[in-house]
């Protein structure tokens, strides 16, 4: 079975990190790739059993590439998720099915956006596909953009 690592890029996400990590129990490993937070993000992530690495933040593409390089020999697939996002049980099941059966190198996941705690489905807010599920060694982020 292919190995999946969930990666969360963080900076001062103590408010969100535990809730996010709880929804990632289905992943084989969870990595918090932190930009030297000054709050309790790192301690909370470690207490939740996540691996934590720290790296200076330049831009999102560089940070994601650095995270991919750091785990290149530890997994077959990576799921990037933001600390304020949550993976539903249905999405977790679908991700597992995709990585077990897919020959693709990346998958876009439709993100639900909330405005004032209400799901926003109109006005171009859904589906808001995000390329977050990646096969290791086959994808990198363009830092020139």
LUMMI-912039 format. One record per residue (C-alpha): x, y, z; residue number from 1. Coordinates in steps of 0.25 Angstrom, whole numbers. Layout:
! LUMMI-912039
<roza x="X" y="Y" z="Z" k="NUM"/>
...
***
This chain:
! LUMMI-912039
<roza x="0" y="0" z="0" k="1"/>
<roza x="6" y="14" z="-4" k="2"/>
<roza x="10" y="22" z="8" k="3"/>
<roza x="4" y="36" z="10" k="4"/>
<roza x="9" y="48" z="18" k="5"/>
<roza x="1" y="60" z="21" k="6"/>
<roza x="9" y="73" z="21" k="7"/>
<roza x="4" y="85" z="28" k="8"/>
<roza x="12" y="98" z="26" k="9"/>
<roza x="11" y="107" z="38" k="10"/>
<roza x="15" y="120" z="45" k="11"/>
<roza x="8" y="123" z="58" k="12"/>
<roza x="-4" y="114" z="56" k="13"/>
<roza x="-6" y="109" z="70" k="14"/>
<roza x="-20" y="113" z="69" k="15"/>
<roza x="-23" y="103" z="58" k="16"/>
<roza x="-12" y="92" z="58" k="17"/>
<roza x="-18" y="82" z="67" k="18"/>
<roza x="-32" y="82" z="60" k="19"/>
<roza x="-25" y="80" z="47" k="20"/>
<roza x="-16" y="69" z="52" k="21"/>
<roza x="-28" y="61" z="58" k="22"/>
<roza x="-34" y="60" z="44" k="23"/>
<roza x="-21" y="55" z="38" k="24"/>
<roza x="-20" y="42" z="46" k="25"/>
<roza x="-23" y="34" z="33" k="26"/>
<roza x="-9" y="38" z="28" k="27"/>
<roza x="3" y="29" z="30" k="28"/>
<roza x="11" y="41" z="35" k="29"/>
<roza x="8" y="56" z="38" k="30"/>
<roza x="19" y="67" z="37" k="31"/>
<roza x="17" y="81" z="42" k="32"/>
<roza x="27" y="89" z="33" k="33"/>
<roza x="28" y="101" z="42" k="34"/>
<roza x="34" y="115" z="39" k="35"/>
<roza x="40" y="118" z="53" k="36"/>
<roza x="26" y="120" z="60" k="37"/>
<roza x="27" y="129" z="72" k="38"/>
<roza x="14" y="123" z="79" k="39"/>
<roza x="12" y="109" z="83" k="40"/>
<roza x="10" y="103" z="69" k="41"/>
<roza x="22" y="94" z="70" k="42"/>
<roza x="19" y="89" z="84" k="43"/>
<roza x="5" y="86" z="81" k="44"/>
<roza x="9" y="78" z="68" k="45"/>
<roza x="19" y="70" z="75" k="46"/>
<roza x="9" y="67" z="86" k="47"/>
<roza x="-1" y="62" z="76" k="48"/>
<roza x="10" y="52" z="70" k="49"/>
<roza x="14" y="60" z="58" k="50"/>
<roza x="28" y="61" z="52" k="51"/>
<roza x="32" y="75" z="52" k="52"/>
<roza x="43" y="82" z="44" k="53"/>
<roza x="46" y="97" z="43" k="54"/>
<roza x="50" y="104" z="31" k="55"/>
<roza x="52" y="119" z="28" k="56"/>
<roza x="40" y="124" z="20" k="57"/>
<roza x="43" y="131" z="7" k="58"/>
<roza x="30" y="128" z="-2" k="59"/>
<roza x="20" y="117" z="-2" k="60"/>
<roza x="26" y="110" z="-14" k="61"/>
<roza x="40" y="110" z="-8" k="62"/>
<roza x="34" y="105" z="5" k="63"/>
<roza x="26" y="94" z="-1" k="64"/>
<roza x="38" y="90" z="-10" k="65"/>
<roza x="47" y="90" z="3" k="66"/>
<roza x="36" y="81" z="10" k="67"/>
<roza x="36" y="71" z="-2" k="68"/>
<roza x="51" y="70" z="-2" k="69"/>
<roza x="51" y="68" z="13" k="70"/>
<roza x="42" y="56" z="12" k="71"/>
<roza x="46" y="51" z="-2" k="72"/>
<roza x="50" y="37" z="3" k="73"/>
<roza x="39" y="35" z="14" k="74"/>
<roza x="26" y="34" z="6" k="75"/>
<roza x="20" y="31" z="-8" k="76"/>
<roza x="9" y="42" z="-7" k="77"/>
<roza x="8" y="56" z="0" k="78"/>
<roza x="-5" y="63" z="4" k="79"/>
<roza x="-3" y="78" z="6" k="80"/>
<roza x="-13" y="84" z="16" k="81"/>
<roza x="-14" y="98" z="22" k="82"/>
<roza x="-15" y="98" z="38" k="83"/>
<roza x="-28" y="104" z="37" k="84"/>
<roza x="-34" y="94" z="28" k="85"/>
<roza x="-40" y="80" z="32" k="86"/>
<roza x="-41" y="67" z="24" k="87"/>
<roza x="-54" y="60" z="25" k="88"/>
<roza x="-56" y="45" z="27" k="89"/>
<roza x="-61" y="44" z="13" k="90"/>
<roza x="-49" y="52" z="7" k="91"/>
<roza x="-40" y="43" z="15" k="92"/>
<roza x="-46" y="31" z="9" k="93"/>
<roza x="-45" y="37" z="-5" k="94"/>
<roza x="-31" y="40" z="-3" k="95"/>
<roza x="-27" y="26" z="1" k="96"/>
<roza x="-35" y="21" z="-11" k="97"/>
<roza x="-28" y="30" z="-21" k="98"/>
<roza x="-14" y="27" z="-16" k="99"/>
<roza x="-17" y="12" z="-16" k="100"/>
<roza x="-22" y="12" z="-30" k="101"/>
<roza x="-17" y="24" z="-38" k="102"/>
<roza x="-6" y="25" z="-48" k="103"/>
<roza x="-8" y="41" z="-48" k="104"/>
<roza x="3" y="49" z="-42" k="105"/>
<roza x="-6" y="60" z="-35" k="106"/>
<roza x="-20" y="62" z="-31" k="107"/>
<roza x="-28" y="75" z="-29" k="108"/>
<roza x="-37" y="75" z="-17" k="109"/>
<roza x="-50" y="84" z="-17" k="110"/>
<roza x="-49" y="93" z="-5" k="111"/>
<roza x="-61" y="98" z="3" k="112"/>
<roza x="-60" y="112" z="6" k="113"/>
<roza x="-67" y="118" z="18" k="114"/>
<roza x="-71" y="133" z="19" k="115"/>
<roza x="-76" y="137" z="33" k="116"/>
<roza x="-77" y="122" z="36" k="117"/>
<roza x="-86" y="119" z="25" k="118"/>
<roza x="-82" y="110" z="13" k="119"/>
<roza x="-81" y="118" z="0" k="120"/>
<roza x="-85" y="110" z="-12" k="121"/>
<roza x="-88" y="121" z="-22" k="122"/>
<roza x="-81" y="133" z="-27" k="123"/>
<roza x="-69" y="125" z="-33" k="124"/>
<roza x="-65" y="120" z="-19" k="125"/>
<roza x="-68" y="105" z="-22" k="126"/>
<roza x="-63" y="97" z="-27" k="127"/>
<roza x="-49" y="103" z="-23" k="128"/>
<roza x="-40" y="92" z="-27" k="129"/>
<roza x="-26" y="92" z="-20" k="130"/>
<roza x="-15" y="84" z="-25" k="131"/>
<roza x="-11" y="77" z="-12" k="132"/>
<roza x="-10" y="62" z="-14" k="133"/>
<roza x="4" y="59" z="-20" k="134"/>
<roza x="12" y="47" z="-24" k="135"/>
<roza x="26" y="48" z="-19" k="136"/>
<roza x="37" y="51" z="-28" k="137"/>
<roza x="28" y="55" z="-40" k="138"/>
<roza x="23" y="69" z="-36" k="139"/>
<roza x="30" y="82" z="-31" k="140"/>
<roza x="25" y="97" z="-29" k="141"/>
<roza x="30" y="108" z="-39" k="142"/>
<roza x="37" y="118" z="-31" k="143"/>
<roza x="37" y="128" z="-42" k="144"/>
<roza x="23" y="132" z="-41" k="145"/>
***
